[in-house]
Amino acid sequence: MRLTLLLILALAPGCSNTLDEPITPDNAGSATPPPAPVSSSSADAPGSPPETGTAEAELDPRLAPLIAAAFRDYKPWGRVDDELRWAPWLCRMPLPGRVRMSAAEDGGHARKLYSVFAKHRDRYPLVDAQAPVAQPVGQVLIKESYVPELVEDGAAAALPGAGATPPDATDHFDPILRDGDRVYRASRLAGAYVVLKVAPDTPGTDAGWVYGTVTPAGEVTSAGRVASCMGCHVSARHERVFGLAPAPSAAP
């Protein structure tokens, strides 16, 4: 019986469902991923980069391919705050996407440096105070998390400004963040958080929402109803999506 089950699992095709089709998780249950490596950061950094997975993380094998595909494909979507990708509508110079610092003081997102990508950028709310914005089936959000590098005193003045991004670049990003009298650089990717929406009646999801974490190498370390993600996103204003306030320097 055990040999038969192993053969079935070995020959089973990968998940090929589209985002608007319900997915039925395997009855065999969820696999447990190995502990993910955690990048180290300087003691002067504003909190350690988030762990992208632990041995106790939830990993639904039927939903993990969706998380992996999102991480593989997200770069061309563009950062949600990259104004240089869109036709100008502001009475000022458009700005590139900018690294931000999480306001959370504890937990996995504590004061990390991050930037957000969205598949359907037109549905992503950039102002948290606006009326709730419903998210379409097929929406995918990727939050890149970076290892913060403290810039030494005196070196900040020599850093290139936002205008240093080539105008013909496909990704416009300013990795420098000033926090009080300290300056940080988003030095390298520490991992990514993924939130995506499938059909609401898909089993194993949060009313259609799937959460996941991915290492910089693309290893999915959690996928599905990830409790640590759900506990926060359930209170989000825009249907599990928080939105972004404009960067202070982007104010007209």
C-alpha positions, 0 to 999 in steps of 0.5 A: 500500500505504501509503495502504491501511494509513493508511486502515485505521488511521484507521477502526479502532475504539478499544479497547473490551475489558473488563478480563477479555478478552485484548487483542491489540496491533496488529502495527504496533508501539508509537507513541512519545509526545512528551516530557511537560512536567515541572512545576518545584518549589522547590529546597527541595522533597524531590526533583522531581516525577516525569516522567510520560513521556519520548520513550523511554517505552513506549506500546502503542496498544491498552492506552493507552485502558485507562490513559486510562479509569482516569485518567478514572474513578478519583476516586469510588473513594476513597483507600485510606487514607481511613477516613472513607469506611467504617463505623468499626471503630477505637477512635479517630477515623477519619482522612482520606487523607493525603499520603505521601512516597516512601521512594525516594532515586532514580529516578522515585519519589524522595521524591515526595508521593503518594496512592493510589486503588484500584478494589477497595479491599477487596483493597488491602493496607494493611499491608505485613507481612500475608500476600500478597493476590492481586489480582483481574482488574479491579483498578486502582490510581492513584498521584497525584503532587504538586508539593511546596510548602515551607511557610514557617516560622511558617505551619505552625501556622495550617494546618488539621488533619485534622478540617477536612475536611467530614464530608460531603465525598466526598474526605477528604484531608489534603495536609500532611506534616511531615518532620523540621523541615520542612512540605510541602503537596501543592500541585497534581497533577504527574501519575499512575501507573497499574497495572491488571490484565487477563486474565493471557494478554493479550499485551503485558502483565506476566502481565496487569498493565499500567503507565502514566503520565498527565499532569495533563491526561489525556495518556497518556505510557506504557502496557503493559510499561513497563520502569521500572515492571516492574523494581520491581513484580515484587518487590512482595509482593502480586502487583505491589502493594506496599500501604501501611503506616498513617500514623504518626499513624493508629496506635491 
